[in-house]
Amino acid sequence: MIKITAIAPYEDFANLFVEIFEKHNQNIYKPEYENEDYELEIIMAPGSIELKNMKFNSDVIVARGGIAYHLRQRENFVPVVELPVAGNDLIHALYESKQRFGCKEVAIIGPTNMIMGAEGLSHIVGMDIKTFMLANESDIEEIVSRVVAQGIHTIIGGVKTCAYGSALGANTVFIKSGSESIWQAITEAKRVAYISRREQEKAQRYKTIIDYAYEGVIAIDNQNRISVFNAAAQKTLSINAENAVGKNIENIIPNSKFRDLLSSDRKHLDEIIQYNDIQLAINKVPIILKGENVGDVLTFQDITRIQEMEGKIREKIYTRGHIAKHTFKDIIGESQKIKMAIQTAKKFSQVDSNILIVGETGTGKELFAQSIHNYSPRKRGPFVAVNCAALPENLLESELFGYVEGAFTGAVKGGKPGFFELAHKGTIFLDEISEISPKLQGRLLRVLQEKEIRRIGHDRVIPVDVRVISATNKDLNMLVQMGKFREDLYYRLDVLKISLPPLRERKEDISFIVHSFIKKHQQYFGKEDIHITNEAVEALRSYDWPGNIRQLNNICERLVVLSQSDIIDKKNVEDVLSNNNSNTELFISSSASDFSSDSNYSYIKELKEIERNKIKDALEKAGYNKSRAAKRLGINRTTLWRRMKELNIEDLR
């Protein structure tokens, strides 16, 4: 609904305006813009003084004479349509004065738009017409008094002019607006209101866009007056936008390099300047209209804010698949050695010093690394795990440090961030650190020292804030002595050390671990509750477990797969351990020769088909996102990838 406000100086005017407005709405011969819905508001005000403190919430104002002039002078964004004093209206007033007072001389007092050309009517109406221009309502008394003093006894004018003239004993005739003038004013008001509404909508759209931009935006005209000062600029510069718009930039922004950029005639891009106690990244470009500079636009951001946004983006985008799932609660055991290891790890997690985790294969080094991350202040950041032995040197280098487009044959378009970049504000876990080449040892040392990386093929350094946890199953000190590992890197990595005990040194924990693994695997394979006897557990405790927790987990998985009932006894354990000692693989995909009977083999084929269907179902429900599918299955992504490969499940990425 488009709103028109009419200022009525007298009651008859208000009534006539409402009548003409209703007729105007019923007119069938009208332009397209008049098809909008218009509503009318009437405000009674004989003069501009009555409107002094009034706020208008309309699309256009219709007023006449001095009131129209006054409203235009106000800092009001509502357009004003002046109701004209038509020649007919003036002639009617002159005719009335002649009929009522028989006068030959008359004074017409009013603003320029009312009196312009009135003296030319003298020969038509046979009267001596004198005009007096009224610039402001405050001049009414002085001008009317002067007219009366000159001996002119008849005055034609507006409401207040006639009221004061009557008070001085003069004859007065009020100029009334006729139907033609009001019809013309309504037509113009609708046209202006329609355009005004469209412009307001457009301006509000742009304002909303600008106010919700991350960048501060300031626009000035060619007189250095501020025309745009968005919310981000207000927040960054601590300057109220309402106090800034319309003011000269020199009176709003203190003398600084910031203001100097605005006064410069050149374009400035990617400038870094100091403003008070903050650093700003600034762009300044001129506004060119038909070859002429009509102003400038300045966009800027607080560099600290940019860094915060970068961190959030990395957290939301790059951490997909780079999360730590495990906590210290997932570490099973009641032995003194494992409790001491957990206690030490918790203390280390509260500081940012590098940690070296030492332990035999399968002791849970990554489990500890994830738990440390999730117990640390960096827990909301990414956790990026890298197996340094799994990739050849050139590929590991590009994965660790990233590369730019065209850095080498096969480099993806646009380049690729490395693991250190992805781990920004989080933790990077370098497993099997002893396996990296001397060349990469040197690059890694520089990252640890300088806290910055350089992508392959690039000359720009990128600062990174990363906590490094490394792990090894070898004696790094001995490798240093043998010249196979850099001594300086060793001391950088070995700031805080955690030694994980092998399973054979904490056999009292085996019972807790076995029951946990049995429960996990029975749920995964959809089996009924399976119980393991105390004799079976003791048989497992008597084993040395060279593969530690990982090996025990695989044995428990096999026990669940092979179980023909809800009980796992000592005989079952001995059979599995016997097969294990013959170096058979510990996965469901093992060949038929790994099992003791055809019935077992048939059962395993059935279980493999069940597992295949469960994995395919999880992948489909996760949109073939392996991280989400692995989470649904309760396994890690690497295990899922291995299962898919062994079960010949197609990768539909």
SVG drawing of the C-alpha trace seen along z (x, -y; Angstrom):
<svg xmlns="http://www.w3.org/2000/svg" viewBox="-21 -55 97 134">
<polyline fill="none" stroke="black" stroke-width="0.4" points="0.0,0.0 1.4,-3.4 0.6,-6.2 -0.1,-9.8 -0.3,-12.5 -2.2,-15.8 -1.7,-18.9 -5.0,-20.6 -4.9,-24.3 -8.7,-24.4 -11.6,-22.0 -13.3,-22.5 -10.0,-21.8 -9.7,-18.4 -13.3,-17.4 -12.8,-18.4 -9.4,-16.5 -11.0,-13.3 -13.8,-13.6 -11.4,-14.2 -9.1,-11.4 -12.0,-8.9 -12.9,-10.0 -9.3,-9.8 -9.1,-6.2 -12.2,-5.3 -10.8,-6.7 -10.5,-3.9 -8.2,-5.9 -5.0,-5.9 -1.4,-5.0 0.1,-1.7 1.6,-3.2 -1.9,-4.3 -2.9,-0.7 -1.1,-0.4 -3.1,-0.6 -3.0,-4.1 -4.2,-5.2 -4.8,-8.9 -3.9,-10.6 -5.2,-14.1 -3.3,-16.3 -4.9,-19.6 -2.3,-22.4 -3.0,-26.1 0.8,-26.8 4.2,-25.3 4.7,-26.0 2.1,-23.3 4.3,-20.8 7.6,-21.7 8.1,-18.5 5.9,-16.1 7.4,-12.9 6.0,-11.7 5.6,-8.0 4.4,-8.3 5.6,-8.0 4.7,-11.5 3.3,-14.7 0.9,-17.1 0.9,-20.7 0.4,-24.1 2.0,-27.5 4.3,-28.3 3.8,-24.9 5.1,-23.1 8.1,-25.4 8.8,-24.8 8.6,-21.0 11.1,-21.0 13.6,-22.8 13.4,-20.2 15.9,-17.3 13.1,-15.0 13.5,-12.1 9.8,-12.2 9.2,-14.0 6.8,-16.9 4.3,-17.6 3.1,-21.2 -0.5,-21.8 -0.5,-24.6 -2.5,-27.8 -4.1,-27.6 -5.0,-30.7 -8.7,-29.8 -8.2,-29.8 -6.7,-33.2 -9.3,-34.7 -12.1,-33.3 -10.5,-35.0 -10.2,-38.3 -13.7,-38.1 -14.9,-37.4 -13.1,-40.5 -14.6,-42.7 -18.1,-41.3 -17.8,-41.7 -15.8,-44.9 -16.1,-46.6 -12.4,-47.5 -10.2,-48.7 -6.9,-48.1 -6.0,-44.7 -2.8,-43.2 -2.0,-39.5 0.4,-38.2 2.1,-34.8 5.1,-32.8 6.6,-33.1 4.7,-30.1 1.4,-31.8 1.9,-35.4 4.0,-34.7 2.2,-36.4 -0.7,-37.7 -0.2,-41.3 -0.8,-40.4 -4.4,-39.7 -5.1,-43.4 -6.4,-44.3 -8.6,-41.1 -10.4,-41.8 -10.2,-45.5 -8.4,-45.9 -5.1,-47.3 -3.2,-44.2 -0.1,-44.5 1.9,-41.5 4.0,-41.0 6.4,-38.0 6.2,-36.0 9.5,-34.1 8.6,-32.9 5.6,-32.7 7.4,-34.9 7.3,-37.7 3.4,-37.7 2.9,-40.4 5.5,-42.8 4.3,-42.5 0.6,-42.7 1.2,-45.8 3.2,-47.4 0.3,-46.8 -2.3,-48.3 0.0,-51.3 0.1,-51.9 -3.7,-52.3 -4.5,-49.0 -7.7,-47.8 -8.2,-44.4 -5.8,-41.5 -5.8,-38.1 -3.7,-35.3 -3.5,-32.2 -5.1,-31.3 -2.7,-33.1 -2.2,-36.1 -6.0,-36.7 -6.3,-36.1 -3.7,-38.9 -5.2,-41.2 -8.6,-40.9 -7.1,-41.7 -5.8,-45.0 -9.2,-45.8 -8.4,-45.0 -10.8,-43.2 -9.5,-39.7 -10.2,-36.9 -8.8,-33.5 -7.4,-31.7 -9.2,-28.4 -7.9,-25.4 -10.3,-24.1 -11.1,-20.6 -8.8,-21.0 -5.8,-21.9 -6.4,-19.0 -6.9,-16.5 -3.6,-17.6 -1.8,-17.4 -3.1,-13.9 -2.0,-12.7 1.5,-14.0 1.5,-12.7 0.7,-9.2 3.4,-9.3 6.0,-10.6 4.9,-8.2 5.2,-5.2 8.7,-6.3 9.6,-7.1 8.4,-3.6 10.4,-1.9 13.5,-3.9 13.0,-3.3 12.8,0.4 15.9,0.3 17.8,-1.8 16.7,0.5 17.9,3.5 21.3,1.9 21.4,0.7 20.7,4.2 23.3,5.7 25.9,3.1 25.0,3.3 25.4,7.0 28.7,7.0 31.7,8.1 33.6,5.1 33.3,1.5 32.0,-0.7 32.2,-4.5 31.1,-6.5 31.7,-10.2 30.6,-12.6 32.9,-15.1 32.4,-17.6 33.8,-15.0 30.3,-14.6 29.6,-11.1 26.7,-9.4 27.2,-5.8 28.5,-4.6 27.5,-1.0 27.2,1.0 30.6,2.7 32.3,-0.7 30.5,-2.0 31.6,1.1 35.2,1.0 35.8,-2.7 33.6,-3.2 31.8,-6.1 28.0,-6.5 26.6,-6.2 23.8,-8.7 26.4,-11.3 28.4,-10.6 26.1,-10.5 25.8,-13.9 28.8,-15.3 32.2,-16.2 34.6,-13.4 37.2,-15.7 34.9,-16.4 34.2,-12.7 37.5,-10.9 40.5,-12.2 43.6,-13.2 45.2,-9.9 46.5,-7.8 43.0,-6.5 41.6,-9.9 44.6,-10.6 43.6,-7.7 40.2,-9.3 41.7,-12.6 44.0,-10.9 43.0,-11.0 44.5,-7.5 43.0,-4.1 44.4,-2.1 44.1,1.6 45.2,3.9 46.7,1.2 47.5,2.0 47.3,-1.0 47.1,-1.7 44.0,-3.3 44.1,-4.0 45.0,-0.6 43.9,1.6 45.3,2.5 43.0,2.2 43.2,3.8 41.8,1.1 40.6,0.6 39.7,-2.8 38.2,-3.3 36.7,-6.4 33.0,-6.6 33.1,-7.5 29.9,-8.8 30.1,-9.7 33.9,-10.2 33.6,-12.5 34.7,-11.6 31.6,-12.1 33.0,-10.6 34.9,-7.7 34.2,-4.4 36.3,-3.0 36.1,0.6 38.1,1.9 38.4,4.8 40.0,5.2 42.9,7.6 42.2,9.3 38.6,9.9 39.9,11.4 42.0,13.8 39.0,14.8 36.9,15.4 39.7,17.4 39.8,19.6 36.0,20.1 36.1,21.0 38.9,23.5 36.9,24.9 33.7,25.3 35.2,26.4 38.7,27.9 37.9,29.8 35.4,32.1 37.1,35.5 39.8,33.9 38.3,34.4 39.4,36.3 36.7,38.8 38.3,40.3 38.8,39.0 40.5,40.3 37.3,42.1 37.9,44.4 41.2,45.6 40.4,48.8 42.5,50.0 42.9,49.8 46.6,50.6 49.0,48.2 51.0,47.8 48.1,46.8 46.7,44.5 50.1,42.7 50.2,42.3 46.7,40.8 47.5,38.5 50.7,37.3 48.9,36.8 46.2,34.7 48.8,32.4 50.6,32.1 47.3,31.3 46.9,28.0 50.1,26.5 51.1,26.0 54.5,27.6 55.3,30.4 54.6,33.9 56.4,37.1 54.4,40.3 56.6,43.4 55.3,46.9 55.3,50.2 53.1,50.9 49.4,51.1 49.7,49.5 47.2,46.8 49.4,43.8 46.8,42.1 44.1,42.8 46.3,40.8 46.9,38.1 43.2,37.6 42.4,37.6 45.1,35.0 43.6,32.8 40.1,33.2 41.3,32.4 43.2,29.3 42.1,25.6 42.4,26.5 39.5,29.0 37.3,26.9 40.0,26.8 40.9,29.5 42.8,32.7 44.8,33.8 46.4,37.2 49.3,38.0 51.0,41.4 54.5,40.4 55.3,44.0 52.3,44.4 53.4,41.9 56.5,41.6 58.7,38.5 57.5,36.3 53.8,37.0 54.2,36.6 55.9,33.2 53.0,31.9 50.4,33.3 52.2,31.7 52.9,28.3 50.4,28.0 51.2,26.6 50.1,23.9 48.6,24.5 51.2,25.7 53.7,26.5 54.2,30.0 52.7,32.3 49.3,33.5 48.8,30.6 45.1,29.8 43.8,26.6 43.9,23.8 46.4,25.6 45.8,27.4 46.3,26.5 48.6,28.8 47.9,30.6 49.6,27.9 47.3,25.3 44.3,27.6 45.4,28.0 45.5,24.2 44.3,23.5 44.2,27.2 46.6,30.2 48.6,32.1 49.5,35.7 52.6,37.0 52.5,40.8 55.7,42.8 57.7,39.6 60.9,41.7 60.2,42.6 60.4,39.1 63.4,38.4 66.3,36.1 65.0,33.5 61.5,33.4 63.1,33.4 64.7,30.0 61.4,28.5 59.6,29.8 62.2,28.3 61.7,24.9 57.9,25.1 58.4,25.9 60.8,23.0 59.1,20.3 55.5,21.3 55.0,20.7 54.9,22.8 55.5,22.2 53.5,24.1 55.4,26.0 55.9,23.6 55.1,20.5 57.2,17.6 54.8,16.5 54.9,17.8 51.7,18.6 51.7,18.3 50.2,21.3 49.2,21.9 49.5,25.6 50.2,27.9 52.4,30.8 52.1,34.3 54.4,36.9 54.6,40.6 57.1,43.4 57.7,47.0 61.4,46.6 64.2,45.2 64.7,41.7 67.8,41.1 69.4,44.1 68.5,43.0 70.1,39.6 73.3,41.4 73.3,43.4 72.9,40.2 69.4,41.2 67.5,38.5 68.3,34.8 69.4,34.0 67.9,30.5 64.5,31.9 64.6,34.6 64.9,32.0 62.2,29.9 59.8,32.9 60.9,34.4 59.8,31.5 57.2,33.5 57.4,37.3 54.8,39.9 55.8,43.6 53.0,46.0 53.4,49.4 53.0,52.5 50.1,54.8 52.3,57.5 53.3,55.0 49.7,54.4 48.0,57.7 45.6,56.9 43.8,54.6 43.2,57.4 40.0,58.5 38.5,55.0 39.7,54.6 38.4,58.0 34.9,57.5 34.8,54.1 36.0,55.4 33.6,58.4 30.6,56.1 31.7,53.7 32.1,56.5 28.9,58.3 27.0,55.1 28.7,54.4 27.9,57.9 24.3,57.8 24.8,60.9 23.0,61.7 24.8,61.1 28.1,63.1 29.8,63.9 33.4,65.0 34.4,67.4 37.0,66.6 39.1,69.5 39.0,67.9 40.1,64.5 42.9,66.2 44.1,67.8 44.2,64.4 46.1,63.0 48.8,65.7 49.6,64.5 52.5,62.0 50.7,59.8 53.5,58.5 50.9,56.5 49.5,55.1 46.0,53.6 45.5,53.7 46.3,57.4 44.0,58.1 41.2,56.2 41.6,58.3 41.6,61.5 38.4,60.5 36.8,59.7 37.7,63.2 36.3,64.8 33.0,63.0 32.9,63.9 33.6,67.6 31.4,68.0 28.7,70.6 26.9,69.9 26.6,67.1 29.6,68.4 33.3,68.0 35.3,70.6 39.0,71.4 39.0,73.8 37.8,71.1 40.6,68.8 43.2,71.5 42.1,72.3 42.2,68.6 45.6,68.0 46.9,71.1 45.9,69.8 47.3,66.4 50.7,67.9 50.8,69.3 50.8,65.7 47.2,65.8 45.5,62.5 43.1,61.3 40.3,60.0 36.9,61.3 38.3,61.5 40.7,64.2 40.8,67.2 39.0,70.4 42.2,72.1 42.3,69.9 39.3,71.8 39.0,75.2 35.9,76.5 33.7,76.1 30.8,75.0 33.0,72.2 33.8,71.1 30.2,71.1 29.3,69.1 32.0,66.6 30.7,66.2 27.3,65.4 28.8,62.9 30.7,61.2 27.6,60.7 25.9,59.3 28.8,56.9 28.8,55.9 25.1,55.0 25.6,53.0 28.4,51.0 26.5,50.3 23.5,49.2 25.5,46.9 27.3,45.4 23.9,44.8 22.4,43.1 25.5,41.0 25.4,39.8 28.6,41.9 30.6,39.6 33.0,42.1 33.5,40.1 29.8,40.0 29.3,43.6 32.2,44.7 30.6,42.8 27.3,44.5 29.1,47.9 31.1,47.0 34.5,47.5 37.1,45.1 37.5,44.0 40.6,46.1 38.9,49.3 35.9,48.5 38.1,48.0 39.9,51.3 36.6,53.2 35.3,51.7 38.4,52.8 38.4,56.3 34.6,56.8 34.9,55.3 32.4,52.5 32.5,49.9 33.6,46.3 30.7,44.1 32.2,40.7"/>
</svg>
